[in-house]
Amino acid sequence: MREIVRKHPRFFLLATLAALALRLLFIFRFPSITTDSFIYGDIAKNWLQHGIYGLSDSGAIVPTDLRLPGYPAFLATVFAIFGMEHYRAVLLIQMFVDIGTCFLIADIARRVVSPRAARAAFLLAALCPFLANYVATALTETLEVFFTALALDLAISGLETLDPSRVRAWIGCGLAVGAAILLRPDGGLLLGSLLAYFLVLWAGSWLGKTRAGVPAPHLVRAAMLVALISLAPLVPWTLRNLRTMHRFQPLAPRYANEENEFVPMGFNRWTKTWIADYTSVEEIYWQVPGNPMDAEKLPSRAFDSDAQRDQTVQLLADYNQELHVGPELDARFEVLAAERIQHAPWRYYVWLPLVRITDMWLRPRTELLPSDTRWWEFNDDPEWSVLAVGLGVISLLYVGAAVAGLVSGRFAAHLGLLLTFVILRSAFLGTLENPEPRYTLECYPVVILLAAAWLGPPGEHESPRLS
């Protein structure tokens, strides 16, 4: 990658300046410190000032395992250097991390496609508004995308020769995967993708159906090294939770619940029988607990009959009286969910997950911007409606260019690793009750790579790398 930068210094200088300008625009015009940001920040403060990994509660500090320690550790480091709760410094540091992501995506394109595609990938990453938007948010996304790109780049580097001398690439890959897992539990999907791809290569090597230079023993050693290094940081975290929280928790609770906190699984299951887009997440799912649910906001697919509509409206009315889903009300939601699943299992297990995946991939990513969630109704101020439509078009262009790049077939080996990650992550996202568009950002290094293969194919004197 250094050689390409040296050959085209003006291009990379101008593209980097454009990337910085775009990210500074979001940082100063649309900074976003969310409720989750303050949770991470509270843990970081208590960890830094009192040595307790916990949340403030009525003047006391209560140990917690609701969030993995990766992002709180990052915040604690920034707070220690720049001052407590200095979130502007956090966003500015994330900006430089994201510039690093742009270079990593370009390096993947160099390895998998060509030097020319690497330049196209860098420009697409530098000007991507979705990556830039989350730079201006004190959440895990920017760091998660960086370590995802780093792990994929190092994995492809290690697979280029698969000889013992490349052990540093596998150590680095394991460390990057471990960092991704410490930031978010779903970072484990990255490890799953790597191991699944290793398994395919291993099986192919025994069957003699893979290219030369992929010896099975080296594959096994690489897989073991990556797995051990990436999972090692979870050992002290798990031991801490056993000692402090008195429960086995190697990651974080699926629903971010305290040990004795009731989780309304019946309500969650009922939600999954109809929820398909982010709008319903904001209007219904996130209202529980503490805020009333408006039955008028439910889509028509939430009812299979008039009688079921009446039953659902009554359930929401009962919830609105207490603004809490207790065990009794949750059992009623569970009965309704079971009835709907039995009536239309294909809808629950196949159609709705596919719709949720599609929504997360294609929806305008305005959840952190002033644009109205129901952007297609055009009831918002004109400037925010234009912003939403514009971002929607840009999202379609990125995904469309990626599809075109995939169809073009301008790739060398190990594209399968990247596609395995995208497919596995997308399938996992389809199982969630809260289809948030941000969850597909980790796949954008692959999206940009594919788009770059279409926009920046090998030139007349270039050819894709075949090793």
DARAJO-V705213 format. One record per residue. N is the residue number from 1. RES is the residue in one letter. PHI is phi in whole degrees, -180 to 180 (* if undefined). PSI is psi in radians with two decimals (999 if undefined). NEAR is the number of other C-alpha atoms within 8 Angstrom. Layout:
N	RES	PHI	PSI	NEAR
N	RES	PHI	PSI	NEAR
//
This chain:
1	M	*	-0.62	7
2	R	-61	-0.64	5
3	E	-64	-0.71	6
4	I	-66	-0.73	8
5	V	-63	-0.72	9
6	R	-66	-0.59	7
7	K	-75	-0.47	6
8	H	-131	1.03	8
9	P	-64	-0.67	8
10	R	-67	-0.73	6
11	F	-58	-0.88	7
12	F	-70	-0.55	9
13	L	-66	-0.85	8
14	L	-66	-0.71	8
15	A	-66	-0.67	11
16	T	-68	-0.70	10
17	L	-63	-0.69	8
18	A	-65	-0.70	10
19	A	-62	-0.76	11
20	L	-64	-0.75	10
21	A	-62	-0.77	8
22	L	-63	-0.76	11
23	R	-71	-0.63	13
24	L	-66	-0.60	9
25	L	-59	-0.82	9
26	F	-68	-0.69	13
27	I	-63	-0.73	15
28	F	-93	-0.40	7
29	R	-98	-0.62	6
30	F	-133	0.89	11
31	P	-66	2.55	9
32	S	-137	1.93	8
33	I	-112	1.78	10
34	T	-89	3.11	8
35	T	-59	-0.74	6
36	D	-63	-0.61	8
37	S	-60	-0.76	10
38	F	-70	-0.53	9
39	I	-65	-0.86	9
40	Y	-59	-0.75	12
41	G	-65	-0.67	12
42	D	-65	-0.75	11
43	I	-61	-0.77	12
44	A	-61	-0.78	13
45	K	-62	-0.85	13
46	N	-65	-0.63	15
47	W	-66	-0.73	12
48	L	-75	-0.75	10
49	Q	-88	-0.56	6
50	H	-122	-0.06	7
51	G	70	0.33	7
52	I	-117	2.17	9
53	Y	-84	1.54	10
54	G	-159	3.11	13
55	L	-110	2.56	12
56	S	-75	2.37	10
57	D	-147	1.79	7
58	S	54	0.78	4
59	G	88	-0.22	5
60	A	-105	2.88	6
61	I	-114	2.05	10
62	V	-105	2.11	8
63	P	-56	2.55	10
64	T	-143	2.78	10
65	D	-130	0.39	12
66	L	-67	-0.48	9
67	R	-130	2.44	8
68	L	-65	2.74	13
69	P	-82	-0.04	8
70	G	-61	-0.97	10
71	Y	-72	-0.71	12
72	P	-57	-0.63	12
73	A	-65	-0.70	9
74	F	-63	-0.82	8
75	L	-64	-0.72	12
76	A	-62	-0.68	13
77	T	-63	-0.78	8
78	V	-66	-0.75	12
79	F	-63	-0.65	12
80	A	-66	-0.56	9
81	I	-88	-0.77	6
82	F	-107	-0.11	8
83	G	116	2.62	8
84	M	-64	2.35	7
85	E	59	0.58	7
86	H	-87	1.36	10
87	Y	-72	-0.45	8
88	R	-62	-0.69	7
89	A	-64	-0.66	9
90	V	-59	-0.82	11
91	L	-66	-0.70	13
92	L	-67	-0.68	10
93	I	-66	-0.70	8
94	Q	-61	-0.56	12
95	M	-60	-0.80	14
96	F	-70	-0.58	8
97	V	-61	-0.72	11
98	D	-69	-0.57	14
99	I	-62	-0.69	12
100	G	-60	-0.66	9
101	T	-60	-0.69	13
102	C	-59	-0.75	12
103	F	-67	-0.65	9
104	L	-66	-0.74	11
105	I	-63	-0.71	18
106	A	-63	-0.66	16
107	D	-68	-0.65	11
108	I	-62	-0.76	13
109	A	-62	-0.66	16
110	R	-61	-0.73	13
111	R	-73	-0.69	11
112	V	-92	-0.48	13
113	V	-120	-1.42	17
114	S	-170	2.87	15
115	P	-59	-0.64	11
116	R	-65	-0.71	12
117	A	-66	-0.52	18
118	A	-62	-0.70	17
119	R	-67	-0.73	10
120	A	-63	-0.70	12
121	A	-64	-0.72	16
122	F	-62	-0.76	13
123	L	-66	-0.75	9
124	L	-63	-0.70	10
125	A	-70	-0.72	13
126	A	-62	-0.64	12
127	L	-98	0.10	10
128	C	-71	2.01	8
129	P	-70	-0.39	8
130	F	-76	-0.70	8
131	L	-65	-0.74	11
132	A	-65	-0.65	14
133	N	-61	-0.76	13
134	Y	-79	-0.24	11
135	V	-59	-0.61	17
136	A	-86	0.32	15
137	T	-129	2.28	12
138	A	-81	1.22	13
139	L	-136	3.09	9
140	T	-77	-0.22	9
141	E	-57	-0.82	11
142	T	-60	-0.81	13
143	L	-68	-0.66	12
144	E	-63	-0.76	13
145	V	-65	-0.69	13
146	F	-60	-0.88	12
147	F	-71	-0.50	12
148	T	-64	-0.85	13
149	A	-63	-0.71	12
150	L	-63	-0.78	12
151	A	-63	-0.75	13
152	L	-66	-0.72	11
153	D	-63	-0.79	12
154	L	-69	-0.61	12
155	A	-64	-0.77	11
156	I	-66	-0.64	11
157	S	-61	-0.78	10
158	G	-67	-0.60	12
159	L	-76	-0.25	9
160	E	-62	-0.58	7
161	T	-128	-0.55	10
162	L	51	0.84	12
163	D	-114	2.81	7
164	P	-58	-0.40	6
165	S	-70	-0.24	5
166	R	-93	0.36	10
167	V	-61	-0.54	10
168	R	-62	-0.61	7
169	A	-64	-0.69	11
170	W	-74	-0.60	14
171	I	-63	-0.81	11
172	G	-62	-0.70	10
173	C	-62	-0.77	14
174	G	-62	-0.72	15
175	L	-64	-0.69	11
176	A	-66	-0.75	13
177	V	-64	-0.73	16
178	G	-60	-0.72	13
179	A	-64	-0.71	11
180	A	-62	-0.68	14
181	I	-69	-0.67	12
182	L	-68	-0.35	14
183	L	-83	-0.78	14
184	R	-145	2.45	11
185	P	-58	-0.60	10
186	D	-73	-0.02	7
187	G	-62	-0.35	13
188	G	-63	-0.37	10
189	L	-64	-0.50	10
190	L	-65	-0.78	11
191	L	-64	-0.75	11
192	G	-59	-0.69	8
193	S	-66	-0.76	12
194	L	-62	-0.82	11
195	L	-66	-0.65	9
196	A	-63	-0.71	9
197	Y	-70	-0.69	11
198	F	-58	-0.72	11
199	L	-63	-0.72	8
200	V	-63	-0.78	8
201	L	-64	-0.70	12
202	W	-63	-0.81	12
203	A	-62	-0.71	8
204	G	-65	-0.62	10
205	S	-67	-0.62	12
206	W	-72	-0.56	8
207	L	-86	-0.09	7
208	G	71	0.46	6
209	K	-112	0.22	7
210	T	-115	2.88	9
211	R	-66	2.80	5
212	A	-64	2.71	5
213	G	92	0.22	6
214	V	-122	1.20	13
215	P	-69	2.39	10
216	A	-58	-0.77	10
217	P	-59	-0.68	6
218	H	-68	-0.62	11
219	L	-62	-0.79	13
220	V	-63	-0.77	10
221	R	-64	-0.73	8
222	A	-63	-0.77	10
223	A	-63	-0.77	11
224	M	-65	-0.70	8
225	L	-64	-0.82	11
226	V	-63	-0.79	13
227	A	-63	-0.82	10
228	L	-65	-0.79	9
229	I	-68	-0.70	12
230	S	-71	-0.54	15
231	L	-90	-0.30	9
232	A	-57	-0.72	8
233	P	-63	-0.32	10
234	L	-78	-0.28	10
235	V	-64	-0.94	9
236	P	-63	-0.59	7
237	W	-64	-0.76	9
238	T	-66	-0.74	12
239	L	-64	-0.68	8
240	R	-61	-0.76	9
241	N	-67	-0.64	14
242	L	-64	-0.74	11
243	R	-75	-0.73	8
244	T	-93	-0.78	7
245	M	-95	-0.20	11
246	H	60	0.68	7
247	R	-154	2.65	7
248	F	-80	1.93	7
249	Q	-143	1.56	10
250	P	-76	-0.29	9
251	L	-121	-1.93	8
252	A	-149	2.67	11
253	P	-57	2.42	9
254	R	-55	-0.69	5
255	Y	-109	0.37	5
256	A	51	0.78	8
257	N	-104	2.60	10
258	E	-71	2.95	8
259	E	-58	-0.78	5
260	N	-103	0.25	4
261	E	-83	2.31	6
262	F	-74	2.28	7
263	V	-106	2.08	6
264	P	-76	1.33	10
265	M	-65	-0.54	8
266	G	-65	-0.75	13
267	F	-63	-0.75	11
268	N	-62	-0.72	9
269	R	-67	-0.70	11
270	W	-62	-0.72	13
271	T	-58	-0.73	11
272	K	-70	-0.18	11
273	T	-81	-0.11	13
274	W	-145	-0.41	11
275	I	-68	2.39	12
276	A	-139	-0.25	11
277	D	-144	2.91	12
278	Y	-66	-0.51	12
279	T	-57	-0.77	8
280	S	-69	-0.46	12
281	V	-62	-0.83	14
282	E	-70	-0.74	9
283	E	-83	-0.44	11
284	I	-123	-1.08	12
285	Y	-61	-0.79	10
286	W	-77	-0.11	8
287	Q	-75	-0.35	11
288	V	-99	2.24	12
289	P	-93	2.98	8
290	G	104	-0.33	7
291	N	-130	2.60	8
292	P	-70	2.60	9
293	M	-101	2.36	11
294	D	-99	1.98	9
295	A	-62	-0.44	7
296	E	-68	-0.32	5
297	K	-83	-0.18	8
298	L	-72	2.39	9
299	P	-74	2.84	7
300	S	-62	-0.47	5
301	R	-71	-0.10	6
302	A	-79	-0.09	10
303	F	-131	2.41	9
304	D	-102	-0.16	8
305	S	-164	2.93	6
306	D	-64	-0.68	7
307	A	-63	-0.69	6
308	Q	-69	-0.58	9
309	R	-61	-0.80	11
310	D	-62	-0.72	8
311	Q	-64	-0.72	8
312	T	-68	-0.77	9
313	V	-60	-0.69	9
314	Q	-66	-0.69	8
315	L	-61	-0.76	11
316	L	-67	-0.64	11
317	A	-65	-0.71	8
318	D	-66	-0.68	8
319	Y	-63	-0.75	13
320	N	-64	-0.33	11
321	Q	-72	-0.59	6
322	E	-116	-0.25	6
323	L	55	0.67	11
324	H	-156	2.43	9
325	V	-100	1.81	12
326	G	-91	3.13	8
327	P	-57	-0.70	8
328	E	-67	-0.84	7
329	L	-66	-0.63	10
330	D	-64	-0.65	13
331	A	-63	-0.61	9
332	R	-69	-0.68	10
333	F	-63	-0.66	12
334	E	-64	-0.72	13
335	V	-62	-0.77	9
336	L	-64	-0.72	9
337	A	-62	-0.80	13
338	A	-61	-0.69	9
339	E	-63	-0.75	8
340	R	-71	-0.65	11
341	I	-67	-0.73	11
342	Q	-64	-0.63	7
343	H	-70	-0.62	6
344	A	-144	1.26	8
345	P	-64	-0.60	9
346	W	-62	-0.71	7
347	R	-62	-0.75	10
348	Y	-73	-0.74	13
349	Y	-93	-0.37	8
350	V	-125	-1.05	8
351	W	-65	-0.90	9
352	L	-65	-0.73	15
353	P	-57	-0.70	12
354	L	-65	-0.67	9
355	V	-67	-0.70	10
356	R	-63	-0.75	14
357	I	-61	-0.79	13
358	T	-62	-0.73	8
359	D	-63	-0.74	13
360	M	-66	-0.56	15
361	W	-78	-0.63	9
362	L	-109	-0.28	10
363	R	-64	2.46	9
364	P	-57	2.25	10
365	R	-87	1.26	11
366	T	-107	0.21	11
367	E	-62	-0.40	7
368	L	-104	0.10	8
369	L	-112	2.91	6
370	P	-68	-0.21	7
371	S	-59	2.51	12
372	D	-67	2.51	10
373	T	-61	-0.66	7
374	R	-89	1.09	7
375	W	-62	-0.53	12
376	W	-73	-0.20	4
377	E	-85	-0.23	5
378	F	53	0.75	9
379	N	-98	0.06	7
380	D	-91	3.03	9
381	D	-60	2.51	7
382	P	-53	-0.71	7
383	E	-64	-0.63	6
384	W	-79	-0.53	11
385	S	-66	-0.74	14
386	V	-63	-0.71	8
387	L	-61	-0.79	9
388	A	-63	-0.81	13
389	V	-64	-0.73	10
390	G	-61	-0.78	8
391	L	-66	-0.59	12
392	G	-63	-0.73	12
393	V	-64	-0.74	9
394	I	-63	-0.71	8
395	S	-61	-0.76	12
396	L	-64	-0.67	9
397	L	-66	-0.75	8
398	Y	-63	-0.85	11
399	V	-67	-0.71	11
400	G	-62	-0.74	9
401	A	-65	-0.62	13
402	A	-65	-0.74	15
403	V	-63	-0.75	10
404	A	-62	-0.69	11
405	G	-66	-0.67	15
406	L	-64	-0.76	12
407	V	-66	-0.56	6
408	S	-64	-0.49	8
409	G	71	0.41	6
410	R	-88	1.15	11
411	F	-138	2.69	9
412	A	-97	-2.74	11
413	A	-68	2.81	8
414	H	76	0.20	9
415	L	-60	-0.52	9
416	G	-57	-0.60	8
417	L	-62	-0.80	10
418	L	-66	-0.74	10
419	L	-69	-0.62	9
420	T	-59	-0.75	11
421	F	-63	-0.81	13
422	V	-63	-0.78	10
423	I	-67	-0.79	8
424	L	-64	-0.75	10
425	R	-67	-0.74	11
426	S	-63	-0.73	10
427	A	-62	-0.71	9
428	F	-64	-0.75	8
429	L	-63	-0.52	11
430	G	-66	-0.28	12
431	T	-89	-0.12	7
432	L	-81	2.63	8
433	E	-81	-0.32	10
434	N	-119	1.48	7
435	P	-73	1.53	16
436	E	-96	2.28	9
437	P	-57	-0.49	12
438	R	-63	-0.37	8
439	Y	-70	-0.25	9
440	T	-93	-0.05	11
441	L	-61	-0.59	11
442	E	-61	-0.37	10
443	C	-87	-0.13	11
444	Y	-67	-0.48	8
445	P	-57	-0.66	11
446	V	-73	-0.71	11
447	V	-58	-0.82	11
448	I	-66	-0.68	14
449	L	-60	-0.83	15
450	L	-64	-0.73	14
451	A	-63	-0.68	18
452	A	-66	-0.56	18
453	A	-64	-0.52	16
454	W	-84	-0.73	14
455	L	-82	-0.48	10
456	G	-128	1.08	11
457	P	-68	2.97	12
458	P	-56	2.38	13
459	G	-80	-3.00	7
460	E	-61	-0.60	4
461	H	-110	0.34	5
462	E	-123	2.75	9
463	S	-148	2.67	8
464	P	-60	2.60	12
465	R	-70	2.39	9
466	L	-108	0.17	5
467	S	-125	999	6
//
